[in-house]
Each structure stands twice: as structure tokens, then as C-alpha cells.
Amino acid sequence: MNRPYEPYPPPVTQDLADPERLRSMRTFTHVLYALYAVYWLTGGLTGLVAIILDCIKRGDAAGTLYENHFTWQIRTFWWAVLGHLIGFATIWIGVGFLILAAVSIWTLYRIIKGWLFLYENKTIEPRAWF
């Protein structure tokens, strides 16, 4: 009962220098980019799977260069959802199709850029727009 305060969630105790863990996280991040890349072909289903996996596994990536990729993917997803909602809401006034096209191009750009940075094993600035 008289234990000192323990933060929640507990701090990550895994060895961040473990090469097997880093290789696994890199492969998993590639899979997430692939799921985001094919969301157009699946009606958005793979995007939903990817965002759920992103949120579940984000803590495992803490302290690695993949942490920023997870944040990049999550931000891309939610901004794209907002852009698509605005686009669909404004279709009736004629600009919705332009907004949807711009959001789709922006999303594709971010997926490609993030995936290339991951391929080169570089971190990415998750708060950047482009």
C-alpha cells in the first residue's frame, strides 16, 4: 500500500537497441504504409485497419526512429478524413470534387514521402504538412 507513485502507462522497459525488435518495427511500419497505400482500392477499409494498428502499436515504437513515422501516418489519416468530409459536404456547390482531388493527391504524397523516408531508414518530421 505504501508504494511510491507509479506512472501510467508504465515506462517502456524494452531494450531499444535490440536489433530484432527494430527490424520487426521497421517491417511493421512498411506494412502500415502498404495498407494506407491501397486504401483507395478497398473503399477505405485498409486505412481503418492501419489507423487501428497505428494507435495500438504506437507505444512500441516510442524512442525509435519509427515513432515519428507512426505520428506521421496518424496525422495523415485524420487530416485526410477531415478533408474528405469537407469535400463531400461541398460537392453540391461544385468545389467538392476539387477538394477531394487535392486531398487525395496530398494523402498520396504523404504516403510516398513517408515510405521513402522509411526505406532510407530516416526519421520524418511528423508535424510537417508536406
A tleap script that builds the chain and sets N, CA, C and O, in Angstrom:
source leaprc.protein.ff14SB
mol = sequence {
  NMET ASN ARG PRO TYR GLU PRO TYR PRO PRO
  PRO VAL THR GLN ASP LEU ALA ASP PRO GLU
  ARG LEU ARG SER MET ARG THR PHE THR HIE
  VAL LEU TYR ALA LEU TYR ALA VAL TYR TRP
  LEU THR GLY GLY LEU THR GLY LEU VAL ALA
  ILE ILE LEU ASP CYS ILE LYS ARG GLY ASP
  ALA ALA GLY THR LEU TYR GLU ASN HIE PHE
  THR TRP GLN ILE ARG THR PHE TRP TRP ALA
  VAL LEU GLY HIE LEU ILE GLY PHE ALA THR
  ILE TRP ILE GLY VAL GLY PHE LEU ILE LEU
  ALA ALA VAL SER ILE TRP THR LEU TYR ARG
  ILE ILE LYS GLY TRP LEU PHE LEU TYR GLU
  ASN LYS THR ILE GLU PRO ARG ALA TRP CPHE
}
set mol.1.N position { 0.790 -1.214 0.000 }
set mol.1.CA position { 0.000 0.000 0.000 }
set mol.1.C position { 0.832 1.277 0.000 }
set mol.1.O position { 0.398 2.308 -0.515 }
set mol.2.N position { 2.004 1.207 0.568 }
set mol.2.CA position { 2.833 2.398 0.673 }
set mol.2.C position { 3.858 2.481 -0.447 }
set mol.2.O position { 4.990 2.922 -0.244 }
set mol.3.N position { 3.449 2.055 -1.619 }
set mol.3.CA position { 4.362 2.145 -2.763 }
set mol.3.C position { 4.416 3.584 -3.260 }
set mol.3.O position { 3.428 4.314 -3.186 }
set mol.4.N position { 5.579 3.983 -3.767 }
set mol.4.CA position { 5.639 5.328 -4.359 }
set mol.4.C position { 4.781 5.385 -5.626 }
set mol.4.O position { 4.423 4.358 -6.202 }
set mol.5.N position { 4.473 6.573 -6.027 }
set mol.5.CA position { 3.660 6.796 -7.225 }
set mol.5.C position { 4.283 6.115 -8.426 }
set mol.5.O position { 5.470 6.284 -8.703 }
set mol.6.N position { 3.468 5.335 -9.144 }
set mol.6.CA position { 3.926 4.682 -10.367 }
set mol.6.C position { 3.173 5.292 -11.537 }
set mol.6.O position { 1.942 5.269 -11.558 }
set mol.7.N position { 3.892 5.836 -12.510 }
set mol.7.CA position { 3.211 6.480 -13.647 }
set mol.7.C position { 2.461 5.458 -14.484 }
set mol.7.O position { 2.845 4.292 -14.577 }
set mol.8.N position { 1.391 5.925 -15.083 }
set mol.8.CA position { 0.634 5.080 -16.005 }
set mol.8.C position { 0.626 5.741 -17.358 }
set mol.8.O position { 0.384 6.948 -17.395 }
set mol.9.N position { 0.857 5.101 -18.442 }
set mol.9.CA position { 1.269 3.703 -18.527 }
set mol.9.C position { 2.690 3.546 -18.031 }
set mol.9.O position { 3.448 4.515 -17.991 }
set mol.10.N position { 3.059 2.317 -17.647 }
set mol.10.CA position { 4.416 2.099 -17.168 }
set mol.10.C position { 5.436 2.446 -18.242 }
set mol.10.O position { 5.164 2.280 -19.431 }
set mol.11.N position { 6.596 2.920 -17.839 }
set mol.11.CA position { 7.610 3.266 -18.842 }
set mol.11.C position { 8.025 2.033 -19.638 }
set mol.11.O position { 7.974 0.906 -19.147 }
set mol.12.N position { 8.434 2.276 -20.868 }
set mol.12.CA position { 8.872 1.194 -21.742 }
set mol.12.C position { 10.197 0.664 -21.205 }
set mol.12.O position { 11.149 1.419 -21.011 }
set mol.13.N position { 10.242 -0.643 -20.968 }
set mol.13.CA position { 11.465 -1.225 -20.417 }
set mol.13.C position { 12.197 -2.070 -21.439 }
set mol.13.O position { 13.236 -2.653 -21.126 }
set mol.14.N position { 11.680 -2.148 -22.651 }
set mol.14.CA position { 12.338 -2.945 -23.670 }
set mol.14.C position { 13.644 -2.279 -24.086 }
set mol.14.O position { 13.767 -1.054 -24.089 }
set mol.15.N position { 14.589 -3.099 -24.428 }
set mol.15.CA position { 15.873 -2.598 -24.895 }
set mol.15.C position { 15.706 -2.022 -26.299 }
set mol.15.O position { 15.440 -2.755 -27.252 }
set mol.16.N position { 15.865 -0.700 -26.419 }
set mol.16.CA position { 15.664 -0.041 -27.710 }
set mol.16.C position { 16.784 -0.356 -28.700 }
set mol.16.O position { 16.641 -0.120 -29.900 }
set mol.17.N position { 17.888 -0.884 -28.202 }
set mol.17.CA position { 18.998 -1.221 -29.097 }
set mol.17.C position { 18.876 -2.651 -29.635 }
set mol.17.O position { 19.752 -3.102 -30.373 }
set mol.18.N position { 17.825 -3.357 -29.284 }
set mol.18.CA position { 17.628 -4.735 -29.731 }
set mol.18.C position { 17.395 -4.741 -31.239 }
set mol.18.O position { 16.369 -4.243 -31.704 }
set mol.19.N position { 18.333 -5.300 -32.014 }
set mol.19.CA position { 18.202 -5.251 -33.480 }
set mol.19.C position { 16.992 -6.020 -34.002 }
set mol.19.O position { 16.396 -5.624 -35.004 }
set mol.20.N position { 16.629 -7.095 -33.349 }
set mol.20.CA position { 15.461 -7.868 -33.788 }
set mol.20.C position { 14.179 -7.064 -33.610 }
set mol.20.O position { 13.299 -7.084 -34.470 }
set mol.21.N position { 14.083 -6.364 -32.496 }
set mol.21.CA position { 12.903 -5.528 -32.254 }
set mol.21.C position { 12.818 -4.394 -33.269 }
set mol.21.O position { 11.739 -4.094 -33.780 }
set mol.22.N position { 13.949 -3.769 -33.559 }
set mol.22.CA position { 13.957 -2.678 -34.531 }
set mol.22.C position { 13.617 -3.177 -35.931 }
set mol.22.O position { 12.891 -2.509 -36.668 }
set mol.23.N position { 14.133 -4.340 -36.302 }
set mol.23.CA position { 13.810 -4.919 -37.613 }
set mol.23.C position { 12.327 -5.223 -37.706 }
set mol.23.O position { 11.696 -4.963 -38.731 }
set mol.24.N position { 11.774 -5.770 -36.643 }
set mol.24.CA position { 10.349 -6.085 -36.607 }
set mol.24.C position { 9.502 -4.814 -36.724 }
set mol.24.O position { 8.506 -4.787 -37.447 }
set mol.25.N position { 9.907 -3.768 -36.008 }
set mol.25.CA position { 9.169 -2.497 -36.052 }
set mol.25.C position { 9.266 -1.874 -37.444 }
set mol.25.O position { 8.295 -1.295 -37.931 }
set mol.26.N position { 10.420 -1.988 -38.082 }
set mol.26.CA position { 10.590 -1.454 -39.438 }
set mol.26.C position { 9.665 -2.186 -40.415 }
set mol.26.O position { 8.996 -1.551 -41.230 }
set mol.27.N position { 9.627 -3.505 -40.334 }
set mol.27.CA position { 8.752 -4.296 -41.203 }
set mol.27.C position { 7.294 -3.940 -40.957 }
set mol.27.O position { 6.518 -3.790 -41.901 }
set mol.28.N position { 6.928 -3.808 -39.710 }
set mol.28.CA position { 5.547 -3.462 -39.369 }
set mol.28.C position { 5.175 -2.090 -39.933 }
set mol.28.O position { 4.062 -1.902 -40.423 }
set mol.29.N position { 6.098 -1.136 -39.864 }
set mol.29.CA position { 5.841 0.202 -40.398 }
set mol.29.C position { 5.688 0.153 -41.915 }
set mol.29.O position { 4.865 0.881 -42.470 }
set mol.30.N position { 6.459 -0.686 -42.591 }
set mol.30.CA position { 6.285 -0.881 -44.041 }
set mol.30.C position { 4.883 -1.423 -44.338 }
set mol.30.O position { 4.228 -0.974 -45.279 }
set mol.31.N position { 4.435 -2.371 -43.547 }
set mol.31.CA position { 3.091 -2.943 -43.736 }
set mol.31.C position { 2.028 -1.858 -43.570 }
set mol.31.O position { 1.063 -1.808 -44.332 }
set mol.32.N position { 2.206 -0.998 -42.580 }
set mol.32.CA position { 1.234 0.085 -42.376 }
set mol.32.C position { 1.188 1.024 -43.582 }
set mol.32.O position { 0.107 1.406 -44.030 }
set mol.33.N position { 2.351 1.395 -44.104 }
set mol.33.CA position { 2.363 2.245 -45.298 }
set mol.33.C position { 1.663 1.544 -46.463 }
set mol.33.O position { 0.939 2.181 -47.228 }
set mol.34.N position { 1.878 0.238 -46.599 }
set mol.34.CA position { 1.220 -0.507 -47.675 }
set mol.34.C position { -0.298 -0.498 -47.487 }
set mol.34.O position { -1.041 -0.346 -48.456 }
set mol.35.N position { -0.754 -0.658 -46.262 }
set mol.35.CA position { -2.205 -0.612 -46.005 }
set mol.35.C position { -2.776 0.751 -46.366 }
set mol.35.O position { -3.843 0.839 -46.972 }
set mol.36.N position { -2.069 1.814 -45.994 }
set mol.36.CA position { -2.538 3.159 -46.357 }
set mol.36.C position { -2.508 3.361 -47.871 }
set mol.36.O position { -3.380 4.031 -48.425 }
set mol.37.N position { -1.510 2.786 -48.541 }
set mol.37.CA position { -1.360 2.990 -49.982 }
set mol.37.C position { -2.496 2.361 -50.784 }
set mol.37.O position { -2.841 2.865 -51.852 }
set mol.38.N position { -3.071 1.291 -50.301 }
set mol.38.CA position { -4.127 0.612 -51.066 }
set mol.38.C position { -5.530 0.934 -50.559 }
set mol.38.O position { -6.492 0.271 -50.948 }
set mol.39.N position { -5.658 1.942 -49.695 }
set mol.39.CA position { -6.987 2.236 -49.162 }
set mol.39.C position { -7.976 2.673 -50.239 }
set mol.39.O position { -9.181 2.475 -50.085 }
set mol.40.N position { -7.487 3.257 -51.314 }
set mol.40.CA position { -8.391 3.658 -52.402 }
set mol.40.C position { -9.026 2.424 -53.048 }
set mol.40.O position { -10.187 2.458 -53.457 }
set mol.41.N position { -8.272 1.359 -53.135 }
set mol.41.CA position { -8.751 0.141 -53.792 }
set mol.41.C position { -9.717 -0.668 -52.936 }
set mol.41.O position { -10.449 -1.517 -53.446 }
set mol.42.N position { -9.717 -0.403 -51.639 }
set mol.42.CA position { -10.555 -1.189 -50.727 }
set mol.42.C position { -11.694 -0.383 -50.123 }
set mol.42.O position { -12.332 -0.822 -49.166 }
set mol.43.N position { -11.947 0.780 -50.672 }
set mol.43.CA position { -13.019 1.615 -50.130 }
set mol.43.C position { -12.718 2.157 -48.753 }
set mol.43.O position { -13.637 2.487 -48.003 }
set mol.44.N position { -11.456 2.256 -48.408 }
set mol.44.CA position { -11.054 2.811 -47.128 }
set mol.44.C position { -10.853 1.783 -46.023 }
set mol.44.O position { -10.392 2.131 -44.936 }
set mol.45.N position { -11.187 0.533 -46.280 }
set mol.45.CA position { -11.097 -0.495 -45.244 }
set mol.45.C position { -9.671 -0.673 -44.726 }
set mol.45.O position { -9.466 -0.769 -43.516 }
set mol.46.N position { -8.694 -0.718 -45.611 }
set mol.46.CA position { -7.320 -0.908 -45.148 }
set mol.46.C position { -6.810 0.319 -44.395 }
set mol.46.O position { -5.940 0.198 -43.532 }
set mol.47.N position { -7.343 1.492 -44.712 }
set mol.47.CA position { -6.996 2.690 -43.947 }
set mol.47.C position { -7.488 2.588 -42.515 }
set mol.47.O position { -6.791 2.997 -41.586 }
set mol.48.N position { -8.684 2.046 -42.330 }
set mol.48.CA position { -9.209 1.851 -40.974 }
set mol.48.C position { -8.386 0.826 -40.206 }
set mol.48.O position { -8.091 1.020 -39.027 }
set mol.49.N position { -8.015 -0.264 -40.870 }
set mol.49.CA position { -7.175 -1.269 -40.226 }
set mol.49.C position { -5.835 -0.640 -39.833 }
set mol.49.O position { -5.345 -0.862 -38.725 }
set mol.50.N position { -5.250 0.137 -40.733 }
set mol.50.CA position { -3.950 0.752 -40.478 }
set mol.50.C position { -4.007 1.739 -39.318 }
set mol.50.O position { -3.094 1.759 -38.493 }
set mol.51.N position { -5.051 2.555 -39.233 }
set mol.51.CA position { -5.110 3.533 -38.144 }
set mol.51.C position { -5.294 2.839 -36.804 }
set mol.51.O position { -4.748 3.282 -35.793 }
set mol.52.N position { -6.059 1.754 -36.790 }
set mol.52.CA position { -6.227 0.994 -35.550 }
set mol.52.C position { -4.896 0.392 -35.122 }
set mol.52.O position { -4.520 0.480 -33.953 }
set mol.53.N position { -4.182 -0.218 -36.064 }
set mol.53.CA position { -2.876 -0.794 -35.746 }
set mol.53.C position { -1.875 0.280 -35.333 }
set mol.53.O position { -1.071 0.067 -34.425 }
set mol.54.N position { -1.921 1.432 -35.996 }
set mol.54.CA position { -1.053 2.557 -35.635 }
set mol.54.C position { -1.249 2.944 -34.174 }
set mol.54.O position { -0.286 3.110 -33.426 }
set mol.55.N position { -2.492 3.083 -33.789 }
set mol.55.CA position { -2.788 3.526 -32.425 }
set mol.55.C position { -2.424 2.461 -31.393 }
set mol.55.O position { -1.966 2.789 -30.298 }
set mol.56.N position { -2.623 1.193 -31.733 }
set mol.56.CA position { -2.308 0.110 -30.802 }
set mol.56.C position { -0.798 -0.036 -30.607 }
set mol.56.O position { -0.335 -0.212 -29.480 }
set mol.57.N position { -0.035 0.036 -31.685 }
set mol.57.CA position { 1.400 -0.241 -31.637 }
set mol.57.C position { 2.273 1.005 -31.469 }
set mol.57.O position { 3.499 0.900 -31.436 }
set mol.58.N position { 1.662 2.165 -31.366 }
set mol.58.CA position { 2.431 3.404 -31.271 }
set mol.58.C position { 3.377 3.402 -30.067 }
set mol.58.O position { 4.510 3.874 -30.160 }
set mol.59.N position { 2.912 2.878 -28.955 }
set mol.59.CA position { 3.749 2.820 -27.763 }
set mol.59.C position { 4.982 1.954 -27.940 }
set mol.59.O position { 6.026 2.232 -27.352 }
set mol.60.N position { 4.870 0.906 -28.747 }
set mol.60.CA position { 6.015 0.034 -29.003 }
set mol.60.C position { 7.102 0.742 -29.798 }
set mol.60.O position { 8.272 0.368 -29.727 }
set mol.61.N position { 6.721 1.750 -30.544 }
set mol.61.CA position { 7.685 2.478 -31.367 }
set mol.61.C position { 8.330 3.636 -30.608 }
set mol.61.O position { 9.230 4.294 -31.129 }
set mol.62.N position { 7.878 3.886 -29.392 }
set mol.62.CA position { 8.400 5.015 -28.614 }
set mol.62.C position { 9.912 4.888 -28.443 }
set mol.62.O position { 10.430 3.828 -28.093 }
set mol.63.N position { 10.599 5.989 -28.698 }
set mol.63.CA position { 12.042 6.027 -28.536 }
set mol.63.C position { 12.829 5.525 -29.730 }
set mol.63.O position { 14.059 5.495 -29.695 }
set mol.64.N position { 12.137 5.132 -30.784 }
set mol.64.CA position { 12.824 4.687 -32.003 }
set mol.64.C position { 12.569 5.708 -33.102 }
set mol.64.O position { 11.745 6.608 -32.942 }
set mol.65.N position { 13.273 5.567 -34.211 }
set mol.65.CA position { 13.023 6.488 -35.324 }
set mol.65.C position { 11.658 6.227 -35.955 }
set mol.65.O position { 11.164 7.055 -36.721 }
set mol.66.N position { 11.046 5.087 -35.643 }
set mol.66.CA position { 9.738 4.750 -36.210 }
set mol.66.C position { 8.593 5.467 -35.500 }
set mol.66.O position { 7.476 5.515 -36.015 }
set mol.67.N position { 8.861 6.014 -34.343 }
set mol.67.CA position { 7.837 6.750 -33.602 }
set mol.67.C position { 7.288 7.909 -34.437 }
set mol.67.O position { 6.078 8.131 -34.472 }
set mol.68.N position { 8.166 8.638 -35.100 }
set mol.68.CA position { 7.728 9.763 -35.931 }
set mol.68.C position { 6.940 9.284 -37.141 }
set mol.68.O position { 6.035 9.982 -37.600 }
set mol.69.N position { 7.262 8.118 -37.663 }
set mol.69.CA position { 6.505 7.575 -38.786 }
set mol.69.C position { 5.075 7.246 -38.346 }
set mol.69.O position { 4.128 7.475 -39.098 }
set mol.70.N position { 4.917 6.719 -37.151 }
set mol.70.CA position { 3.581 6.425 -36.642 }
set mol.70.C position { 2.769 7.710 -36.502 }
set mol.70.O position { 1.607 7.769 -36.904 }
set mol.71.N position { 3.395 8.738 -35.927 }
set mol.71.CA position { 2.705 10.028 -35.789 }
set mol.71.C position { 2.368 10.604 -37.155 }
set mol.71.O position { 1.272 11.131 -37.347 }
set mol.72.N position { 3.289 10.512 -38.108 }
set mol.72.CA position { 3.080 10.988 -39.480 }
set mol.72.C position { 1.865 10.301 -40.105 }
set mol.72.O position { 1.021 10.960 -40.713 }
set mol.73.N position { 1.778 8.980 -39.954 }
set mol.73.CA position { 0.670 8.213 -40.513 }
set mol.73.C position { -0.657 8.576 -39.856 }
set mol.73.O position { -1.669 8.740 -40.537 }
set mol.74.N position { -0.649 8.700 -38.545 }
set mol.74.CA position { -1.884 9.037 -37.824 }
set mol.74.C position { -2.372 10.421 -38.226 }
set mol.74.O position { -3.560 10.610 -38.487 }
set mol.75.N position { -1.464 11.388 -38.278 }
set mol.75.CA position { -1.852 12.745 -38.680 }
set mol.75.C position { -2.346 12.764 -40.125 }
set mol.75.O position { -3.317 13.455 -40.432 }
set mol.76.N position { -1.697 12.022 -41.010 }
set mol.76.CA position { -2.135 11.948 -42.399 }
set mol.76.C position { -3.554 11.405 -42.476 }
set mol.76.O position { -4.393 11.948 -43.195 }
set mol.77.N position { -3.820 10.353 -41.750 }
set mol.77.CA position { -5.151 9.743 -41.769 }
set mol.77.C position { -6.218 10.736 -41.320 }
set mol.77.O position { -7.203 10.945 -42.027 }
set mol.78.N position { -6.032 11.347 -40.157 }
set mol.78.CA position { -7.083 12.215 -39.618 }
set mol.78.C position { -7.270 13.489 -40.435 }
set mol.78.O position { -8.401 13.945 -40.597 }
set mol.79.N position { -6.192 14.074 -40.952 }
set mol.79.CA position { -6.348 15.249 -41.810 }
set mol.79.C position { -7.030 14.873 -43.119 }
set mol.79.O position { -7.815 15.652 -43.659 }
set mol.80.N position { -6.733 13.683 -43.631 }
set mol.80.CA position { -7.392 13.222 -44.855 }
set mol.80.C position { -8.885 12.984 -44.608 }
set mol.80.O position { -9.711 13.308 -45.461 }
set mol.81.N position { -9.229 12.429 -43.461 }
set mol.81.CA position { -10.654 12.237 -43.123 }
set mol.81.C position { -11.357 13.591 -43.085 }
set mol.81.O position { -12.443 13.740 -43.644 }
set mol.82.N position { -10.751 14.570 -42.436 }
set mol.82.CA position { -11.348 15.911 -42.376 }
set mol.82.C position { -11.487 16.505 -43.776 }
set mol.82.O position { -12.528 17.072 -44.112 }
set mol.83.N position { -10.447 16.378 -44.586 }
set mol.83.CA position { -10.503 16.898 -45.952 }
set mol.83.C position { -11.580 16.218 -46.787 }
set mol.83.O position { -12.277 16.878 -47.558 }
set mol.84.N position { -11.720 14.904 -46.638 }
set mol.84.CA position { -12.765 14.187 -47.375 }
set mol.84.C position { -14.158 14.610 -46.913 }
set mol.84.O position { -15.066 14.748 -47.732 }
set mol.85.N position { -14.332 14.814 -45.626 }
set mol.85.CA position { -15.634 15.276 -45.127 }
set mol.85.C position { -15.986 16.653 -45.694 }
set mol.85.O position { -17.121 16.893 -46.105 }
set mol.86.N position { -15.013 17.540 -45.711 }
set mol.86.CA position { -15.244 18.874 -46.284 }
set mol.86.C position { -15.540 18.753 -47.777 }
set mol.86.O position { -16.437 19.420 -48.293 }
set mol.87.N position { -14.791 17.907 -48.460 }
set mol.87.CA position { -15.007 17.706 -49.897 }
set mol.87.C position { -16.400 17.169 -50.191 }
set mol.87.O position { -17.087 17.673 -51.080 }
set mol.88.N position { -16.820 16.150 -49.451 }
set mol.88.CA position { -18.164 15.592 -49.671 }
set mol.88.C position { -19.259 16.603 -49.317 }
set mol.88.O position { -20.306 16.647 -49.963 }
set mol.89.N position { -19.005 17.412 -48.284 }
set mol.89.CA position { -20.003 18.405 -47.875 }
set mol.89.C position { -20.144 19.533 -48.887 }
set mol.89.O position { -21.184 20.190 -48.942 }
set mol.90.N position { -19.111 19.762 -49.687 }
set mol.90.CA position { -19.155 20.883 -50.631 }
set mol.90.C position { -19.331 20.445 -52.080 }
set mol.90.O position { -19.202 21.259 -52.994 }
set mol.91.N position { -19.621 19.181 -52.294 }
set mol.91.CA position { -19.851 18.714 -53.663 }
set mol.91.C position { -21.014 19.457 -54.302 }
set mol.91.O position { -20.967 19.777 -55.490 }
set mol.92.N position { -22.041 19.730 -53.539 }
set mol.92.CA position { -23.245 20.354 -54.088 }
set mol.92.C position { -23.003 21.779 -54.583 }
set mol.92.O position { -23.785 22.285 -55.387 }
set mol.93.N position { -21.928 22.442 -54.117 }
set mol.93.CA position { -21.648 23.787 -54.643 }
set mol.93.C position { -20.563 23.757 -55.723 }
set mol.93.O position { -20.163 24.800 -56.241 }
set mol.94.N position { -20.098 22.566 -56.053 }
set mol.94.CA position { -19.202 22.417 -57.186 }
set mol.94.C position { -17.719 22.374 -56.875 }
set mol.94.O position { -16.930 21.998 -57.742 }
set mol.95.N position { -17.309 22.746 -55.664 }
set mol.95.CA position { -15.876 22.723 -55.355 }
set mol.95.C position { -15.458 21.441 -54.646 }
set mol.95.O position { -14.270 21.194 -54.442 }
set mol.96.N position { -16.424 20.645 -54.281 }
set mol.96.CA position { -16.124 19.418 -53.554 }
set mol.96.C position { -15.209 18.477 -54.299 }
set mol.96.O position { -14.322 17.860 -53.709 }
set mol.97.N position { -15.428 18.367 -55.611 }
set mol.97.CA position { -14.585 17.473 -56.396 }
set mol.97.C position { -13.137 17.958 -56.425 }
set mol.97.O position { -12.209 17.150 -56.405 }
set mol.98.N position { -12.946 19.266 -56.470 }
set mol.98.CA position { -11.588 19.817 -56.427 }
set mol.98.C position { -10.941 19.560 -55.073 }
set mol.98.O position { -9.763 19.210 -54.997 }
set mol.99.N position { -11.708 19.734 -54.011 }
set mol.99.CA position { -11.190 19.479 -52.670 }
set mol.99.C position { -10.840 18.006 -52.508 }
set mol.99.O position { -9.779 17.680 -51.976 }
set mol.100.N position { -11.713 17.115 -52.958 }
set mol.100.CA position { -11.448 15.678 -52.864 }
set mol.100.C position { -10.205 15.288 -53.655 }
set mol.100.O position { -9.412 14.459 -53.208 }
set mol.101.N position { -10.041 15.886 -54.824 }
set mol.101.CA position { -8.851 15.602 -55.636 }
set mol.101.C position { -7.588 16.094 -54.926 }
set mol.101.O position { -6.580 15.389 -54.889 }
set mol.102.N position { -7.644 17.301 -54.367 }
set mol.102.CA position { -6.485 17.853 -53.665 }
set mol.102.C position { -6.127 17.013 -52.439 }
set mol.102.O position { -4.950 16.757 -52.183 }
set mol.103.N position { -7.129 16.590 -51.691 }
set mol.103.CA position { -6.888 15.766 -50.502 }
set mol.103.C position { -6.291 14.419 -50.907 }
set mol.103.O position { -5.382 13.916 -50.245 }
set mol.104.N position { -6.791 13.848 -51.973 }
set mol.104.CA position { -6.266 12.558 -52.437 }
set mol.104.C position { -4.808 12.674 -52.869 }
set mol.104.O position { -3.997 11.806 -52.546 }
set mol.105.N position { -4.470 13.729 -53.590 }
set mol.105.CA position { -3.090 13.939 -54.030 }
set mol.105.C position { -2.182 14.187 -52.821 }
set mol.105.O position { -1.077 13.648 -52.748 }
set mol.106.N position { -2.654 15.006 -51.873 }
set mol.106.CA position { -1.879 15.300 -50.667 }
set mol.106.C position { -1.641 14.026 -49.863 }
set mol.106.O position { -0.536 13.801 -49.370 }
set mol.107.N position { -2.666 13.196 -49.727 }
set mol.107.CA position { -2.538 11.945 -48.982 }
set mol.107.C position { -1.544 11.011 -49.669 }
set mol.107.O position { -0.684 10.422 -49.015 }
set mol.108.N position { -1.662 10.883 -50.963 }
set mol.108.CA position { -0.749 10.036 -51.713 }
set mol.108.C position { 0.689 10.536 -51.581 }
set mol.108.O position { 1.615 9.742 -51.415 }
set mol.109.N position { 0.869 11.844 -51.654 }
set mol.109.CA position { 2.193 12.436 -51.484 }
set mol.109.C position { 2.779 12.068 -50.126 }
set mol.109.O position { 3.941 11.670 -50.037 }
set mol.110.N position { 1.977 12.200 -49.064 }
set mol.110.CA position { 2.472 11.909 -47.716 }
set mol.110.C position { 2.792 10.424 -47.532 }
set mol.110.O position { 3.754 10.075 -46.849 }
set mol.111.N position { 2.002 9.572 -48.128 }
set mol.111.CA position { 2.288 8.134 -48.045 }
set mol.111.C position { 3.611 7.826 -48.735 }
set mol.111.O position { 4.447 7.103 -48.194 }
set mol.112.N position { 3.798 8.379 -49.934 }
set mol.112.CA position { 5.029 8.139 -50.680 }
set mol.112.C position { 6.237 8.722 -49.951 }
set mol.112.O position { 7.266 8.059 -49.821 }
set mol.113.N position { 6.115 9.956 -49.479 }
set mol.113.CA position { 7.236 10.588 -48.790 }
set mol.113.C position { 7.615 9.803 -47.534 }
set mol.113.O position { 8.791 9.517 -47.309 }
set mol.114.N position { 6.631 9.459 -46.728 }
set mol.114.CA position { 6.914 8.706 -45.514 }
set mol.114.C position { 7.539 7.363 -45.806 }
set mol.114.O position { 8.488 6.948 -45.141 }
set mol.115.N position { 6.998 6.681 -46.810 }
set mol.115.CA position { 7.518 5.361 -47.163 }
set mol.115.C position { 8.963 5.463 -47.661 }
set mol.115.O position { 9.789 4.611 -47.332 }
set mol.116.N position { 9.276 6.496 -48.451 }
set mol.116.CA position { 10.652 6.689 -48.924 }
set mol.116.C position { 11.599 6.978 -47.762 }
set mol.116.O position { 12.714 6.456 -47.724 }
set mol.117.N position { 11.162 7.803 -46.819 }
set mol.117.CA position { 11.990 8.077 -45.648 }
set mol.117.C position { 12.222 6.794 -44.857 }
set mol.117.O position { 13.329 6.547 -44.376 }
set mol.118.N position { 11.181 5.982 -44.723 }
set mol.118.CA position { 11.326 4.708 -44.015 }
set mol.118.C position { 12.295 3.797 -44.762 }
set mol.118.O position { 13.143 3.156 -44.143 }
set mol.119.N position { 12.178 3.736 -46.071 }
set mol.119.CA position { 13.063 2.905 -46.889 }
set mol.119.C position { 14.529 3.302 -46.672 }
set mol.119.O position { 15.415 2.449 -46.611 }
set mol.120.N position { 14.762 4.606 -46.557 }
set mol.120.CA position { 16.112 5.111 -46.346 }
set mol.120.C position { 16.511 5.099 -44.871 }
set mol.120.O position { 17.596 5.552 -44.508 }
set mol.121.N position { 15.618 4.575 -44.027 }
set mol.121.CA position { 15.844 4.462 -42.590 }
set mol.121.C position { 16.079 5.820 -41.941 }
set mol.121.O position { 16.910 5.956 -41.042 }
set mol.122.N position { 15.334 6.830 -42.409 }
set mol.122.CA position { 15.432 8.183 -41.873 }
set mol.122.C position { 14.166 8.506 -41.091 }
set mol.122.O position { 13.085 7.994 -41.380 }
set mol.123.N position { 14.328 9.362 -40.103 }
set mol.123.CA position { 13.163 9.842 -39.368 }
set mol.123.C position { 12.471 10.912 -40.196 }
set mol.123.O position { 13.039 11.434 -41.155 }
set mol.124.N position { 11.250 11.232 -39.822 }
set mol.124.CA position { 10.472 12.221 -40.563 }
set mol.124.C position { 9.871 13.204 -39.571 }
set mol.124.O position { 9.549 12.834 -38.442 }
set mol.125.N position { 9.721 14.437 -39.984 }
set mol.125.CA position { 9.108 15.442 -39.115 }
set mol.125.C position { 7.590 15.245 -39.155 }
set mol.125.O position { 6.959 15.573 -40.159 }
set mol.126.N position { 6.997 14.719 -38.088 }
set mol.126.CA position { 5.585 14.340 -38.136 }
set mol.126.C position { 4.610 15.515 -38.189 }
set mol.126.O position { 3.463 15.333 -38.595 }
set mol.127.N position { 5.029 16.698 -37.796 }
set mol.127.CA position { 4.118 17.838 -37.776 }
set mol.127.C position { 4.150 18.645 -39.080 }
set mol.127.O position { 3.388 19.600 -39.232 }
set mol.128.N position { 5.015 18.274 -40.010 }
set mol.128.CA position { 5.117 18.979 -41.288 }
set mol.128.C position { 3.890 18.672 -42.147 }
set mol.128.O position { 3.323 17.582 -42.063 }
set mol.129.N position { 3.484 19.639 -42.971 }
set mol.129.CA position { 2.355 19.434 -43.858 }
set mol.129.C position { 2.757 18.719 -45.134 }
set mol.129.O position { 1.980 17.957 -45.709 }
set mol.130.N position { 3.989 18.977 -45.572 }
set mol.130.CA position { 4.487 18.370 -46.813 }
set mol.130.C position { 5.815 17.709 -46.569 }
set mol.130.O position { 6.400 17.141 -47.491 }
savepdb mol mol.pdb
quit
